[in-house]
Amino acid sequence: MFKYPEHPLSNRGDPFRDEQGKNPFADEAPPASAPSANPYVPTGAGNQPTYRPEYEATLSHRGRLVFRLGLWGFLGTLLGAGGGTVMFLTGWSASGTALAFWTMLLLGGACLAWPAWLMGRSDLAAMRAGAMDREGWRPTRRGHALGAVGTLIALAPLVYLLVQLYLWTIAYL
């Protein structure tokens, strides 16, 4: 009968046990402490400080930036919407004025007011959580509000055009 040859590593001892059977790499056993009457109190709880969650303000505020973006976005959309309203009421549809109208709405709403709205929302949430310096609370809140109003003003003509297109489609099809 054939017998497999013995592998040279098969009779090795445990590398984590010495001659006495102890692990030479293990930490020493913790000292035994006196049991407490209350099983829910950790050992040595009298000398440990109580846990107090504290947050450290790590981010500086962007209040002035959010306020300026919101203000310029609001003014740009207001100017664009005002120019568009004047063009609509007077029946004047010069292409240059129409281009200026759409440019002001797009630049004011999409490039300035909407980012101010989003940045203000995230910064206010970070300030409430304690992760951002609360010194810029007021300008951030004002820039957030101006950005929201400017974005809604910029979306109003687009909603008007979509409603008109829908009504035209129903009337002529």
Secondary structure, DSSP 4 states (H G I P E B T S, - for coil): ---PPPPTTTTPPPTT--TTS--TTSPPPPPP-PPPSSTTSPTTGGGSPPP-------B---HHHHHHHHHHHHHHHHHHHHHHHHHHHHT---HHHHHHHHHHHHIIIIIIIHHHHHHHHHHHHHHHHTSB-GGGHHHHHHHHHHHHHHHHHHHHHHHHHHHHHHHHHHHH-
